[in-house]
Amino acid sequence: MSKTILTLRIKAFHPYYINRFVLIAKHLLKTLTYIEEKQFFLPKRIERFTVLRSPHVDKKARDQFERRTHQRIIQWTLPNLKKNNNLYLYSFFRNLSKIAVGVQINIVTQTKK
């Protein structure tokens, strides 16, 4: 019996958007009856920027900004899907990404026997 492993790598600037996307995806994936689900929480990426307020008068006046990127990997094991169903999954999650604004999704599917 062949299995399809669907792997999603999800990125967002706030964990609320990731959680909302996962809930919507789980609800919509009930129709495919997935066998197993695994979630991997990746460390958040923090980028810090320092910008001069006024380059002419006061060189010591600076503003500091920070951008945090939260990441998660979700793996669903689905029962034997065909190639047509893989295309269905890609279109399914692309349409779902339009609903979940603020989330970047990378999709990978693997077929194992």
PDB file as gemmi writes it, atoms N, CA and C in Angstrom:
CRYST1    1.000    1.000    1.000  90.00  90.00  90.00 P 1                      
ATOM      1  N   MET A   1       0.840  -1.177   0.000  1.00  0.00           N  
ATOM      2  CA  MET A   1       0.000   0.000   0.000  1.00  0.00           C  
ATOM      3  C   MET A   1       0.882   1.236   0.000  1.00  0.00           C  
ATOM      4  N   SER A   2       0.712   2.074  -0.985  1.00  0.00           N  
ATOM      5  CA  SER A   2       1.541   3.275  -1.071  1.00  0.00           C  
ATOM      6  C   SER A   2       0.926   4.403  -0.248  1.00  0.00           C  
ATOM      7  N   LYS A   3       1.803   5.240   0.271  1.00  0.00           N  
ATOM      8  CA  LYS A   3       1.375   6.374   1.074  1.00  0.00           C  
ATOM      9  C   LYS A   3       1.969   7.643   0.487  1.00  0.00           C  
ATOM     10  N   THR A   4       1.263   8.719   0.620  1.00  0.00           N  
ATOM     11  CA  THR A   4       1.751  10.022   0.208  1.00  0.00           C  
ATOM     12  C   THR A   4       2.011  10.851   1.455  1.00  0.00           C  
ATOM     13  N   ILE A   5       3.202  11.409   1.541  1.00  0.00           N  
ATOM     14  CA  ILE A   5       3.544  12.269   2.666  1.00  0.00           C  
ATOM     15  C   ILE A   5       3.512  13.709   2.172  1.00  0.00           C  
ATOM     16  N   LEU A   6       2.626  14.471   2.742  1.00  0.00           N  
ATOM     17  CA  LEU A   6       2.457  15.878   2.395  1.00  0.00           C  
ATOM     18  C   LEU A   6       3.153  16.713   3.455  1.00  0.00           C  
ATOM     19  N   THR A   7       4.145  17.490   3.039  1.00  0.00           N  
ATOM     20  CA  THR A   7       4.923  18.314   3.962  1.00  0.00           C  
ATOM     21  C   THR A   7       4.685  19.783   3.642  1.00  0.00           C  
ATOM     22  N   LEU A   8       4.283  20.536   4.657  1.00  0.00           N  
ATOM     23  CA  LEU A   8       4.087  21.979   4.508  1.00  0.00           C  
ATOM     24  C   LEU A   8       5.073  22.701   5.410  1.00  0.00           C  
ATOM     25  N   ARG A   9       5.773  23.666   4.856  1.00  0.00           N  
ATOM     26  CA  ARG A   9       6.625  24.543   5.659  1.00  0.00           C  
ATOM     27  C   ARG A   9       5.929  25.897   5.682  1.00  0.00           C  
ATOM     28  N   ILE A  10       5.563  26.337   6.858  1.00  0.00           N  
ATOM     29  CA  ILE A  10       4.739  27.532   7.016  1.00  0.00           C  
ATOM     30  C   ILE A  10       5.562  28.604   7.731  1.00  0.00           C  
ATOM     31  N   LYS A  11       5.502  29.819   7.197  1.00  0.00           N  
ATOM     32  CA  LYS A  11       6.192  30.960   7.804  1.00  0.00           C  
ATOM     33  C   LYS A  11       5.206  32.104   7.958  1.00  0.00           C  
ATOM     34  N   ALA A  12       5.340  32.852   9.048  1.00  0.00           N  
ATOM     35  CA  ALA A  12       4.510  34.036   9.269  1.00  0.00           C  
ATOM     36  C   ALA A  12       5.216  34.942  10.272  1.00  0.00           C  
ATOM     37  N   PHE A  13       4.794  36.195  10.307  1.00  0.00           N  
ATOM     38  CA  PHE A  13       5.394  37.145  11.235  1.00  0.00           C  
ATOM     39  C   PHE A  13       4.742  37.096  12.606  1.00  0.00           C  
ATOM     40  N   HIS A  14       3.623  36.383  12.732  1.00  0.00           N  
ATOM     41  CA  HIS A  14       2.948  36.250  14.024  1.00  0.00           C  
ATOM     42  C   HIS A  14       2.429  34.816  14.143  1.00  0.00           C  
ATOM     43  N   PRO A  15       2.592  34.171  15.308  1.00  0.00           N  
ATOM     44  CA  PRO A  15       2.156  32.776  15.428  1.00  0.00           C  
ATOM     45  C   PRO A  15       0.644  32.598  15.308  1.00  0.00           C  
ATOM     46  N   TYR A  16      -0.130  33.658  15.537  1.00  0.00           N  
ATOM     47  CA  TYR A  16      -1.584  33.568  15.408  1.00  0.00           C  
ATOM     48  C   TYR A  16      -1.988  33.161  13.996  1.00  0.00           C  
ATOM     49  N   TYR A  17      -1.314  33.700  12.991  1.00  0.00           N  
ATOM     50  CA  TYR A  17      -1.650  33.393  11.603  1.00  0.00           C  
ATOM     51  C   TYR A  17      -1.336  31.933  11.268  1.00  0.00           C  
ATOM     52  N   ILE A  18      -0.250  31.416  11.827  1.00  0.00           N  
ATOM     53  CA  ILE A  18       0.100  30.012  11.594  1.00  0.00           C  
ATOM     54  C   ILE A  18      -0.947  29.102  12.233  1.00  0.00           C  
ATOM     55  N   ASN A  19      -1.325  29.404  13.478  1.00  0.00           N  
ATOM     56  CA  ASN A  19      -2.312  28.580  14.168  1.00  0.00           C  
ATOM     57  C   ASN A  19      -3.651  28.595  13.438  1.00  0.00           C  
ATOM     58  N   ARG A  20      -4.055  29.759  12.963  1.00  0.00           N  
ATOM     59  CA  ARG A  20      -5.323  29.866  12.229  1.00  0.00           C  
ATOM     60  C   ARG A  20      -5.269  29.057  10.929  1.00  0.00           C  
ATOM     61  N   PHE A  21      -4.140  29.117  10.224  1.00  0.00           N  
ATOM     62  CA  PHE A  21      -3.995  28.351   8.993  1.00  0.00           C  
ATOM     63  C   PHE A  21      -4.049  26.854   9.270  1.00  0.00           C  
ATOM     64  N   VAL A  22      -3.394  26.395  10.334  1.00  0.00           N  
ATOM     65  CA  VAL A  22      -3.372  24.969  10.666  1.00  0.00           C  
ATOM     66  C   VAL A  22      -4.784  24.481  10.994  1.00  0.00           C  
ATOM     67  N   LEU A  23      -5.548  25.269  11.742  1.00  0.00           N  
ATOM     68  CA  LEU A  23      -6.918  24.870  12.066  1.00  0.00           C  
ATOM     69  C   LEU A  23      -7.784  24.755  10.819  1.00  0.00           C  
ATOM     70  N   ILE A  24      -7.673  25.713   9.920  1.00  0.00           N  
ATOM     71  CA  ILE A  24      -8.453  25.672   8.679  1.00  0.00           C  
ATOM     72  C   ILE A  24      -8.029  24.485   7.822  1.00  0.00           C  
ATOM     73  N   ALA A  25      -6.727  24.238   7.730  1.00  0.00           N  
ATOM     74  CA  ALA A  25      -6.225  23.133   6.911  1.00  0.00           C  
ATOM     75  C   ALA A  25      -6.670  21.786   7.477  1.00  0.00           C  
ATOM     76  N   LYS A  26      -6.629  21.629   8.804  1.00  0.00           N  
ATOM     77  CA  LYS A  26      -7.077  20.381   9.418  1.00  0.00           C  
ATOM     78  C   LYS A  26      -8.554  20.138   9.131  1.00  0.00           C  
ATOM     79  N   HIS A  27      -9.332  21.187   9.238  1.00  0.00           N  
ATOM     80  CA  HIS A  27     -10.769  21.062   9.004  1.00  0.00           C  
ATOM     81  C   HIS A  27     -11.056  20.657   7.555  1.00  0.00           C  
ATOM     82  N   LEU A  28     -10.329  21.233   6.624  1.00  0.00           N  
ATOM     83  CA  LEU A  28     -10.570  20.914   5.218  1.00  0.00           C  
ATOM     84  C   LEU A  28      -9.937  19.589   4.789  1.00  0.00           C  
ATOM     85  N   LEU A  29      -8.905  19.139   5.510  1.00  0.00           N  
ATOM     86  CA  LEU A  29      -8.263  17.867   5.161  1.00  0.00           C  
ATOM     87  C   LEU A  29      -9.003  16.656   5.725  1.00  0.00           C  
ATOM     88  N   LYS A  30     -10.047  16.860   6.503  1.00  0.00           N  
ATOM     89  CA  LYS A  30     -10.813  15.730   7.017  1.00  0.00           C  
ATOM     90  C   LYS A  30     -11.425  14.913   5.885  1.00  0.00           C  
ATOM     91  N   THR A  31     -11.664  15.539   4.739  1.00  0.00           N  
ATOM     92  CA  THR A  31     -12.252  14.823   3.605  1.00  0.00           C  
ATOM     93  C   THR A  31     -11.268  13.810   3.025  1.00  0.00           C  
ATOM     94  N   LEU A  32      -9.948  14.034   3.188  1.00  0.00           N  
ATOM     95  CA  LEU A  32      -8.944  13.117   2.648  1.00  0.00           C  
ATOM     96  C   LEU A  32      -8.589  12.005   3.629  1.00  0.00           C  
ATOM     97  N   THR A  33      -9.090  12.068   4.835  1.00  0.00           N  
ATOM     98  CA  THR A  33      -8.837  11.067   5.883  1.00  0.00           C  
ATOM     99  C   THR A  33      -7.348  10.745   6.025  1.00  0.00           C  
ATOM    100  N   TYR A  34      -6.612  11.687   6.556  1.00  0.00           N  
ATOM    101  CA  TYR A  34      -5.177  11.469   6.742  1.00  0.00           C  
ATOM    102  C   TYR A  34      -4.947  10.461   7.860  1.00  0.00           C  
ATOM    103  N   ILE A  35      -3.848   9.712   7.720  1.00  0.00           N  
ATOM    104  CA  ILE A  35      -3.520   8.643   8.663  1.00  0.00           C  
ATOM    105  C   ILE A  35      -2.800   9.199   9.889  1.00  0.00           C  
ATOM    106  N   GLU A  36      -1.840  10.063   9.634  1.00  0.00           N  
ATOM    107  CA  GLU A  36      -0.975  10.532  10.713  1.00  0.00           C  
ATOM    108  C   GLU A  36      -0.622  11.996  10.486  1.00  0.00           C  
ATOM    109  N   GLU A  37      -0.437  12.718  11.585  1.00  0.00           N  
ATOM    110  CA  GLU A  37      -0.032  14.124  11.502  1.00  0.00           C  
ATOM    111  C   GLU A  37       1.122  14.366  12.462  1.00  0.00           C  
ATOM    112  N   LYS A  38       2.133  15.095  11.967  1.00  0.00           N  
ATOM    113  CA  LYS A  38       3.277  15.472  12.799  1.00  0.00           C  
ATOM    114  C   LYS A  38       3.491  16.971  12.645  1.00  0.00           C  
ATOM    115  N   GLN A  39       3.770  17.642  13.751  1.00  0.00           N  
ATOM    116  CA  GLN A  39       4.089  19.063  13.713  1.00  0.00           C  
ATOM    117  C   GLN A  39       5.464  19.271  14.328  1.00  0.00           C  
ATOM    118  N   PHE A  40       6.268  20.063  13.642  1.00  0.00           N  
ATOM    119  CA  PHE A  40       7.605  20.404  14.115  1.00  0.00           C  
ATOM    120  C   PHE A  40       7.686  21.922  14.239  1.00  0.00           C  
ATOM    121  N   PHE A  41       7.934  22.402  15.438  1.00  0.00           N  
ATOM    122  CA  PHE A  41       8.075  23.831  15.668  1.00  0.00           C  
ATOM    123  C   PHE A  41       9.543  24.196  15.474  1.00  0.00           C  
ATOM    124  N   LEU A  42       9.804  25.068  14.538  1.00  0.00           N  
ATOM    125  CA  LEU A  42      11.164  25.510  14.258  1.00  0.00           C  
ATOM    126  C   LEU A  42      11.454  26.782  15.047  1.00  0.00           C  
ATOM    127  N   PRO A  43      12.724  27.065  15.323  1.00  0.00           N  
ATOM    128  CA  PRO A  43      13.025  28.287  16.066  1.00  0.00           C  
ATOM    129  C   PRO A  43      12.697  29.522  15.241  1.00  0.00           C  
ATOM    130  N   LYS A  44      12.277  30.569  15.958  1.00  0.00           N  
ATOM    131  CA  LYS A  44      11.942  31.795  15.235  1.00  0.00           C  
ATOM    132  C   LYS A  44      13.215  32.540  14.852  1.00  0.00           C  
ATOM    133  N   ARG A  45      13.125  33.222  13.739  1.00  0.00           N  
ATOM    134  CA  ARG A  45      14.264  33.974  13.218  1.00  0.00           C  
ATOM    135  C   ARG A  45      14.059  35.439  13.580  1.00  0.00           C  
ATOM    136  N   ILE A  46      15.042  36.033  14.234  1.00  0.00           N  
ATOM    137  CA  ILE A  46      14.941  37.425  14.672  1.00  0.00           C  
ATOM    138  C   ILE A  46      15.959  38.251  13.897  1.00  0.00           C  
ATOM    139  N   GLU A  47      15.469  39.286  13.224  1.00  0.00           N  
ATOM    140  CA  GLU A  47      16.339  40.212  12.497  1.00  0.00           C  
ATOM    141  C   GLU A  47      16.208  41.586  13.131  1.00  0.00           C  
ATOM    142  N   ARG A  48      17.331  42.191  13.451  1.00  0.00           N  
ATOM    143  CA  ARG A  48      17.322  43.513  14.075  1.00  0.00           C  
ATOM    144  C   ARG A  48      17.983  44.521  13.145  1.00  0.00           C  
ATOM    145  N   PHE A  49      17.372  45.705  13.076  1.00  0.00           N  
ATOM    146  CA  PHE A  49      17.867  46.776  12.218  1.00  0.00           C  
ATOM    147  C   PHE A  49      18.067  48.028  13.055  1.00  0.00           C  
ATOM    148  N   THR A  50      19.114  48.761  12.761  1.00  0.00           N  
ATOM    149  CA  THR A  50      19.360  50.050  13.407  1.00  0.00           C  
ATOM    150  C   THR A  50      19.422  51.111  12.315  1.00  0.00           C  
ATOM    151  N   VAL A  51      18.637  52.160  12.493  1.00  0.00           N  
ATOM    152  CA  VAL A  51      18.525  53.213  11.486  1.00  0.00           C  
ATOM    153  C   VAL A  51      18.823  54.556  12.145  1.00  0.00           C  
ATOM    154  N   LEU A  52      19.617  55.379  11.464  1.00  0.00           N  
ATOM    155  CA  LEU A  52      19.868  56.732  11.963  1.00  0.00           C  
ATOM    156  C   LEU A  52      18.615  57.578  11.822  1.00  0.00           C  
ATOM    157  N   ARG A  53      18.273  58.315  12.892  1.00  0.00           N  
ATOM    158  CA  ARG A  53      17.100  59.197  12.818  1.00  0.00           C  
ATOM    159  C   ARG A  53      17.381  60.411  11.945  1.00  0.00           C  
ATOM    160  N   SER A  54      18.480  61.038  12.220  1.00  0.00           N  
ATOM    161  CA  SER A  54      18.844  62.228  11.469  1.00  0.00           C  
ATOM    162  C   SER A  54      20.319  62.131  11.104  1.00  0.00           C  
ATOM    163  N   PRO A  55      20.620  61.931   9.833  1.00  0.00           N  
ATOM    164  CA  PRO A  55      22.027  61.767   9.464  1.00  0.00           C  
ATOM    165  C   PRO A  55      22.830  63.069   9.518  1.00  0.00           C  
ATOM    166  N   HIS A  56      22.162  64.209   9.640  1.00  0.00           N  
ATOM    167  CA  HIS A  56      22.881  65.479   9.577  1.00  0.00           C  
ATOM    168  C   HIS A  56      23.243  66.030  10.950  1.00  0.00           C  
ATOM    169  N   VAL A  57      22.272  66.187  11.828  1.00  0.00           N  
ATOM    170  CA  VAL A  57      22.485  66.916  13.069  1.00  0.00           C  
ATOM    171  C   VAL A  57      22.977  66.016  14.199  1.00  0.00           C  
ATOM    172  N   ASP A  58      22.195  65.013  14.529  1.00  0.00           N  
ATOM    173  CA  ASP A  58      22.488  64.195  15.691  1.00  0.00           C  
ATOM    174  C   ASP A  58      22.822  62.773  15.242  1.00  0.00           C  
ATOM    175  N   LYS A  59      24.115  62.468  15.175  1.00  0.00           N  
ATOM    176  CA  LYS A  59      24.536  61.152  14.680  1.00  0.00           C  
ATOM    177  C   LYS A  59      24.214  60.038  15.680  1.00  0.00           C  
ATOM    178  N   LYS A  60      24.055  60.368  16.960  1.00  0.00           N  
ATOM    179  CA  LYS A  60      23.832  59.343  17.968  1.00  0.00           C  
ATOM    180  C   LYS A  60      22.371  58.947  18.117  1.00  0.00           C  
ATOM    181  N   ALA A  61      21.472  59.711  17.518  1.00  0.00           N  
ATOM    182  CA  ALA A  61      20.047  59.383  17.608  1.00  0.00           C  
ATOM    183  C   ALA A  61      19.723  58.269  16.614  1.00  0.00           C  
ATOM    184  N   ARG A  62      19.327  57.127  17.140  1.00  0.00           N  
ATOM    185  CA  ARG A  62      19.062  55.969  16.288  1.00  0.00           C  
ATOM    186  C   ARG A  62      17.761  55.288  16.722  1.00  0.00           C  
ATOM    187  N   ASP A  63      17.136  54.637  15.778  1.00  0.00           N  
ATOM    188  CA  ASP A  63      15.961  53.812  16.047  1.00  0.00           C  
ATOM    189  C   ASP A  63      16.318  52.369  15.769  1.00  0.00           C  
ATOM    190  N   GLN A  64      15.803  51.481  16.595  1.00  0.00           N  
ATOM    191  CA  GLN A  64      16.049  50.062  16.400  1.00  0.00           C  
ATOM    192  C   GLN A  64      14.722  49.351  16.134  1.00  0.00           C  
ATOM    193  N   PHE A  65      14.733  48.474  15.129  1.00  0.00           N  
ATOM    194  CA  PHE A  65      13.553  47.716  14.745  1.00  0.00           C  
ATOM    195  C   PHE A  65      13.878  46.233  14.779  1.00  0.00           C  
ATOM    196  N   GLU A  66      12.836  45.445  14.921  1.00  0.00           N  
ATOM    197  CA  GLU A  66      13.013  44.004  15.006  1.00  0.00           C  
ATOM    198  C   GLU A  66      11.901  43.316  14.217  1.00  0.00           C  
ATOM    199  N   ARG A  67      12.279  42.278  13.471  1.00  0.00           N  
ATOM    200  CA  ARG A  67      11.304  41.492  12.719  1.00  0.00           C  
ATOM    201  C   ARG A  67      11.499  40.023  13.094  1.00  0.00           C  
ATOM    202  N   ARG A  68      10.405  39.394  13.563  1.00  0.00           N  
ATOM    203  CA  ARG A  68      10.457  37.991  13.961  1.00  0.00           C  
ATOM    204  C   ARG A  68       9.678  37.147  12.964  1.00  0.00           C  
ATOM    205  N   THR A  69      10.280  36.053  12.512  1.00  0.00           N  
ATOM    206  CA  THR A  69       9.629  35.139  11.587  1.00  0.00           C  
ATOM    207  C   THR A  69       9.442  33.804  12.300  1.00  0.00           C  
ATOM    208  N   HIS A  70       8.187  33.405  12.484  1.00  0.00           N  
ATOM    209  CA  HIS A  70       7.856  32.134  13.122  1.00  0.00           C  
ATOM    210  C   HIS A  70       7.703  31.076  12.042  1.00  0.00           C  
ATOM    211  N   GLN A  71       8.175  29.856  12.319  1.00  0.00           N  
ATOM    212  CA  GLN A  71       8.160  28.791  11.319  1.00  0.00           C  
ATOM    213  C   GLN A  71       7.633  27.501  11.932  1.00  0.00           C  
ATOM    214  N   ARG A  72       6.986  26.713  11.092  1.00  0.00           N  
ATOM    215  CA  ARG A  72       6.484  25.410  11.515  1.00  0.00           C  
ATOM    216  C   ARG A  72       6.457  24.472  10.320  1.00  0.00           C  
ATOM    217  N   ILE A  73       6.735  23.202  10.569  1.00  0.00           N  
ATOM    218  CA  ILE A  73       6.619  22.174   9.535  1.00  0.00           C  
ATOM    219  C   ILE A  73       5.524  21.211   9.963  1.00  0.00           C  
ATOM    220  N   ILE A  74       4.621  20.915   9.035  1.00  0.00           N  
ATOM    221  CA  ILE A  74       3.540  19.973   9.296  1.00  0.00           C  
ATOM    222  C   ILE A  74       3.621  18.869   8.257  1.00  0.00           C  
ATOM    223  N   GLN A  75       3.571  17.627   8.713  1.00  0.00           N  
ATOM    224  CA  GLN A  75       3.584  16.476   7.809  1.00  0.00           C  
ATOM    225  C   GLN A  75       2.300  15.682   8.014  1.00  0.00           C  
ATOM    226  N   TRP A  76       1.607  15.449   6.915  1.00  0.00           N  
ATOM    227  CA  TRP A  76       0.430  14.593   6.924  1.00  0.00           C  
ATOM    228  C   TRP A  76       0.730  13.366   6.088  1.00  0.00           C  
ATOM    229  N   THR A  77       0.414  12.189   6.616  1.00  0.00           N  
ATOM    230  CA  THR A  77       0.530  10.949   5.866  1.00  0.00           C  
ATOM    231  C   THR A  77      -0.857  10.607   5.347  1.00  0.00           C  
ATOM    232  N   LEU A  78      -0.988  10.573   4.032  1.00  0.00           N  
ATOM    233  CA  LEU A  78      -2.274  10.330   3.393  1.00  0.00           C  
ATOM    234  C   LEU A  78      -2.253   8.964   2.723  1.00  0.00           C  
ATOM    235  N   PRO A  79      -3.375   8.258   2.679  1.00  0.00           N  
ATOM    236  CA  PRO A  79      -3.407   6.974   1.980  1.00  0.00           C  
ATOM    237  C   PRO A  79      -3.268   7.174   0.482  1.00  0.00           C  
ATOM    238  N   ASN A  80      -2.867   6.117  -0.202  1.00  0.00           N  
ATOM    239  CA  ASN A  80      -2.517   6.082  -1.628  1.00  0.00           C  
ATOM    240  C   ASN A  80      -3.232   7.126  -2.489  1.00  0.00           C  
ATOM    241  N   LEU A  81      -2.477   8.156  -2.849  1.00  0.00           N  
ATOM    242  CA  LEU A  81      -2.965   9.189  -3.759  1.00  0.00           C  
ATOM    243  C   LEU A  81      -2.297   9.002  -5.115  1.00  0.00           C  
ATOM    244  N   LYS A  82      -2.998   9.358  -6.144  1.00  0.00           N  
ATOM    245  CA  LYS A  82      -2.444   9.278  -7.491  1.00  0.00           C  
ATOM    246  C   LYS A  82      -1.876  10.630  -7.876  1.00  0.00           C  
ATOM    247  N   LYS A  83      -1.264  10.702  -9.061  1.00  0.00           N  
ATOM    248  CA  LYS A  83      -0.662  11.965  -9.497  1.00  0.00           C  
ATOM    249  C   LYS A  83      -1.711  13.051  -9.656  1.00  0.00           C  
ATOM    250  N   ASN A  84      -2.887  12.707 -10.101  1.00  0.00           N  
ATOM    251  CA  ASN A  84      -3.948  13.708 -10.248  1.00  0.00           C  
ATOM    252  C   ASN A  84      -4.315  14.304  -8.894  1.00  0.00           C  
ATOM    253  N   ASN A  85      -4.293  13.472  -7.865  1.00  0.00           N  
ATOM    254  CA  ASN A  85      -4.607  13.974  -6.537  1.00  0.00           C  
ATOM    255  C   ASN A  85      -3.500  14.881  -6.007  1.00  0.00           C  
ATOM    256  N   ASN A  86      -2.241  14.644  -6.417  1.00  0.00           N  
ATOM    257  CA  ASN A  86      -1.164  15.555  -6.026  1.00  0.00           C  
ATOM    258  C   ASN A  86      -1.416  16.946  -6.593  1.00  0.00           C  
ATOM    259  N   LEU A  87      -1.857  17.012  -7.831  1.00  0.00           N  
ATOM    260  CA  LEU A  87      -2.208  18.308  -8.406  1.00  0.00           C  
ATOM    261  C   LEU A  87      -3.371  18.935  -7.653  1.00  0.00           C  
ATOM    262  N   TYR A  88      -4.304  18.099  -7.221  1.00  0.00           N  
ATOM    263  CA  TYR A  88      -5.427  18.591  -6.423  1.00  0.00           C  
ATOM    264  C   TYR A  88      -4.926  19.191  -5.110  1.00  0.00           C  
ATOM    265  N   LEU A  89      -3.954  18.526  -4.464  1.00  0.00           N  
ATOM    266  CA  LEU A  89      -3.417  19.044  -3.205  1.00  0.00           C  
ATOM    267  C   LEU A  89      -2.727  20.386  -3.399  1.00  0.00           C  
ATOM    268  N   TYR A  90      -1.931  20.514  -4.474  1.00  0.00           N  
ATOM    269  CA  TYR A  90      -1.257  21.789  -4.740  1.00  0.00           C  
ATOM    270  C   TYR A  90      -2.275  22.908  -4.934  1.00  0.00           C  
ATOM    271  N   SER A  91      -3.292  22.656  -5.747  1.00  0.00           N  
ATOM    272  CA  SER A  91      -4.299  23.690  -5.985  1.00  0.00           C  
ATOM    273  C   SER A  91      -5.095  23.965  -4.714  1.00  0.00           C  
ATOM    274  N   PHE A  92      -5.325  22.919  -3.915  1.00  0.00           N  
ATOM    275  CA  PHE A  92      -6.064  23.058  -2.657  1.00  0.00           C  
ATOM    276  C   PHE A  92      -5.348  24.012  -1.714  1.00  0.00           C  
ATOM    277  N   PHE A  93      -4.036  23.815  -1.520  1.00  0.00           N  
ATOM    278  CA  PHE A  93      -3.306  24.668  -0.587  1.00  0.00           C  
ATOM    279  C   PHE A  93      -3.000  26.039  -1.171  1.00  0.00           C  
ATOM    280  N   ARG A  94      -2.891  26.148  -2.477  1.00  0.00           N  
ATOM    281  CA  ARG A  94      -2.723  27.477  -3.073  1.00  0.00           C  
ATOM    282  C   ARG A  94      -3.992  28.303  -2.865  1.00  0.00           C  
ATOM    283  N   ASN A  95      -5.143  27.683  -3.025  1.00  0.00           N  
ATOM    284  CA  ASN A  95      -6.391  28.389  -2.764  1.00  0.00           C  
ATOM    285  C   ASN A  95      -6.560  28.691  -1.283  1.00  0.00           C  
ATOM    286  N   LEU A  96      -6.090  27.781  -0.432  1.00  0.00           N  
ATOM    287  CA  LEU A  96      -6.168  27.999   1.002  1.00  0.00           C  
ATOM    288  C   LEU A  96      -5.251  29.135   1.439  1.00  0.00           C  
ATOM    289  N   SER A  97      -4.127  29.311   0.750  1.00  0.00           N  
ATOM    290  CA  SER A  97      -3.217  30.401   1.107  1.00  0.00           C  
ATOM    291  C   SER A  97      -3.830  31.760   0.801  1.00  0.00           C  
ATOM    292  N   LYS A  98      -4.790  31.810  -0.123  1.00  0.00           N  
ATOM    293  CA  LYS A  98      -5.489  33.071  -0.377  1.00  0.00           C  
ATOM    294  C   LYS A  98      -6.398  33.426   0.786  1.00  0.00           C  
ATOM    295  N   ILE A  99      -6.919  32.392   1.454  1.00  0.00           N  
ATOM    296  CA  ILE A  99      -7.776  32.628   2.616  1.00  0.00           C  
ATOM    297  C   ILE A  99      -6.941  33.071   3.817  1.00  0.00           C  
ATOM    298  N   ALA A 100      -5.842  32.379   4.064  1.00  0.00           N  
ATOM    299  CA  ALA A 100      -4.986  32.667   5.212  1.00  0.00           C  
ATOM    300  C   ALA A 100      -3.947  33.699   4.813  1.00  0.00           C  
ATOM    301  N   VAL A 101      -4.295  34.949   4.950  1.00  0.00           N  
ATOM    302  CA  VAL A 101      -3.406  36.044   4.562  1.00  0.00           C  
ATOM    303  C   VAL A 101      -2.300  36.184   5.609  1.00  0.00           C  
ATOM    304  N   GLY A 102      -1.094  36.436   5.150  1.00  0.00           N  
ATOM    305  CA  GLY A 102       0.033  36.623   6.051  1.00  0.00           C  
ATOM    306  C   GLY A 102       0.822  35.366   6.318  1.00  0.00           C  
ATOM    307  N   VAL A 103       0.558  34.296   5.558  1.00  0.00           N  
ATOM    308  CA  VAL A 103       1.245  33.025   5.745  1.00  0.00           C  
ATOM    309  C   VAL A 103       1.905  32.628   4.435  1.00  0.00           C  
ATOM    310  N   GLN A 104       3.172  32.264   4.503  1.00  0.00           N  
ATOM    311  CA  GLN A 104       3.880  31.756   3.331  1.00  0.00           C  
ATOM    312  C   GLN A 104       3.947  30.240   3.440  1.00  0.00           C  
ATOM    313  N   ILE A 105       3.608  29.543   2.345  1.00  0.00           N  
ATOM    314  CA  ILE A 105       3.535  28.096   2.365  1.00  0.00           C  
ATOM    315  C   ILE A 105       4.456  27.505   1.309  1.00  0.00           C  
ATOM    316  N   ASN A 106       5.245  26.504   1.679  1.00  0.00           N  
ATOM    317  CA  ASN A 106       6.022  25.694   0.741  1.00  0.00           C  
ATOM    318  C   ASN A 106       5.492  24.271   0.851  1.00  0.00           C  
ATOM    319  N   ILE A 107       5.137  23.678  -0.300  1.00  0.00           N  
ATOM    320  CA  ILE A 107       4.511  22.363  -0.323  1.00  0.00           C  
ATOM    321  C   ILE A 107       5.452  21.350  -0.967  1.00  0.00           C  
ATOM    322  N   VAL A 108       5.619  20.191  -0.320  1.00  0.00           N  
ATOM    323  CA  VAL A 108       6.405  19.088  -0.868  1.00  0.00           C  
ATOM    324  C   VAL A 108       5.605  17.811  -0.668  1.00  0.00           C  
ATOM    325  N   THR A 109       5.481  16.989  -1.727  1.00  0.00           N  
ATOM    326  CA  THR A 109       4.828  15.693  -1.575  1.00  0.00           C  
ATOM    327  C   THR A 109       5.811  14.582  -1.924  1.00  0.00           C  
ATOM    328  N   GLN A 110       5.741  13.497  -1.177  1.00  0.00           N  
ATOM    329  CA  GLN A 110       6.571  12.324  -1.421  1.00  0.00           C  
ATOM    330  C   GLN A 110       5.675  11.106  -1.423  1.00  0.00           C  
ATOM    331  N   THR A 111       5.957  10.157  -2.310  1.00  0.00           N  
ATOM    332  CA  THR A 111       5.210   8.915  -2.354  1.00  0.00           C  
ATOM    333  C   THR A 111       6.116   7.784  -1.885  1.00  0.00           C  
ATOM    334  N   LYS A 112       5.641   7.026  -0.879  1.00  0.00           N  
ATOM    335  CA  LYS A 112       6.399   5.891  -0.358  1.00  0.00           C  
ATOM    336  C   LYS A 112       5.551   4.644  -0.470  1.00  0.00           C  
ATOM    337  N   LYS A 113       6.209   3.525  -0.711  1.00  0.00           N  
ATOM    338  CA  LYS A 113       5.485   2.261  -0.813  1.00  0.00           C  
ATOM    339  C   LYS A 113       5.487   1.506   0.476  1.00  0.00           C  
TER     340      LYS A 113                                                      
END                                                                             
